[in-house]
Amino acid sequence: MTLTTALEPGRPPQQIRPDLWLFPPNRDCLGGSSWWLDCGDEPVLIDCPPLTEASLEALQRLAAGRTPKVLLTNREGHGRVRRLQQRLGWPVLVQEQEAYLLPGVDPLETFAEEHRTAAGLRLLWTPGPTPGSCVVHAPAPWSVLFCGRLLVPVAVGVLAGLQHRRTFHWPRQQRSLERLREWVGSDPLPSLASGAGLGALRGERLAPWSAWSQGAPAGVSAHGSV
């Protein structure tokens, strides 16, 4: 299928580490963040970046002839993933609760509780922010936890689970956070890569595991936008 719709030029992703890139905030995802992890034969794109010429050029360059997989951590990270897939042809993986939101996405893969990718990345269903929210744990040597909207930046060096007007189920989100701590383990503790907007980090991108706060700092509204 030939797509002729002109795209905005956009901005390219920022390289954070030799194996990790962060795309500009995506207004189709409420200013959310999309990440690229180069993890061998099956690299992954986590959530949908802005659909721009710069994004597509970067993704084709980063793929380097491989077939990456698009991992969607929650419905607010879907963006224009169908159009992205039409241009790139990459498979999309989503938690089964939110597959119905992606008509026309093919191939579309789903999982229920847990999933492991070809590169050894682990996905865990963490409902709360949305019904099909999930996280992606890239163990050593990458040591990153892509936490979607389950943990959001609330201050410099601080991420927390927040209840706000779009939260699907706050008690389930609290239970998901408790389960996540046990599921990740402790050897080694990963860095945190949020799928929300990163403005509160004031220039930081990745946060250490110790940035995970049990509650929002004083002055942060539990009903603010994330």
C-alpha positions, 0 to 999 in steps of 0.5 A, spaced: 500 500 500 502 506 498 501 512 503 502 519 500 500 523 506 506 528 507 509 528 514 511 533 519 519 533 518 520 532 526 526 531 530 530 525 531 531 521 537 536 522 542 541 517 544 541 516 551 546 510 551 550 506 546 544 501 546 538 506 548 534 512 544 529 516 546 524 520 541 521 527 542 514 527 546 508 525 542 502 529 542 498 523 539 500 520 546 499 526 551 506 528 550 508 521 552 515 518 551 517 512 546 524 508 547 528 504 542 532 499 545 538 495 541 538 488 544 540 484 538 537 480 533 530 483 535 531 490 537 524 493 540 520 500 539 517 501 546 510 505 545 509 509 539 513 515 537 511 521 533 509 519 526 514 524 522 519 524 517 525 524 522 522 518 526 521 514 520 528 515 518 531 514 525 527 507 525 529 505 519 537 506 520 536 503 527 533 497 525 539 496 520 535 490 516 533 487 522 525 486 524 524 489 530 518 489 534 513 494 537 511 493 544 505 497 547 505 499 554 498 502 555 493 505 550 495 512 551 502 510 548 498 507 541 499 514 538 498 512 530 501 506 531 497 503 525 500 508 520 507 507 523 506 499 521 503 500 514 510 504 513 515 499 516 511 493 517 513 491 524 509 486 528 506 489 534 505 486 541 500 488 546 497 486 552 490 482 550 486 487 554 487 493 549 488 489 542 481 491 540 483 498 540 488 496 534 483 494 528 487 494 522 494 493 525 497 486 522 501 482 525 498 484 532 500 479 537 498 479 544 499 476 551 495 475 558 500 475 564 507 475 562 511 474 555 518 474 553 521 476 547 526 473 543 532 477 546 530 475 553 526 482 555 520 480 560 513 483 559 508 483 565 501 485 565 500 491 570 493 493 570 491 500 573 493 506 569 489 503 563 486 496 563 492 493 559 498 496 562 504 493 562 511 494 563 518 491 559 524 489 563 530 489 559 535 485 564 542 485 564 546 487 560 541 492 559 538 493 566 532 498 564 525 497 566 520 501 561 514 502 566 509 506 561 505 510 565 505 505 571 511 510 574 511 517 572 516 523 573 513 527 579 520 531 581 527 531 579 529 524 580 523 522 583 518 517 579 511 515 583 505 511 581 499 517 581 492 517 581 489 522 576 482 523 572 484 518 566 486 512 571 482 506 570 483 503 577 487 506 582 487 500 587 489 495 582 495 500 580 497 500 587 497 492 587 501 492 580 506 496 583 507 491 589 507 486 584 512 489 580 517 490 586 517 482 587 517 481 579 523 485 578 528 482 583 534 485 585 540 483 581 541 488 579 536 493 580 534 496 573 534 504 571 527 506 570 524 509 563 518 512 564 513 512 558 510 519 560 512 526 559 519 527 562 518 534 563 518 534 571 525 530 571 528 537 568 533 534 563 534 527 566 532 521 562 533 515 565 532 515 573 535 510 578 531 505 581 532 509 587 528 514 584 521 510 585 517 513 590 512 510 594 508 517 594 508 523 590 512 529 593 509 534 597 506 539 592 504 534 587 497 534 585 494 527 584 490 529 579 494 533 575 496 531 567 501 525 566 
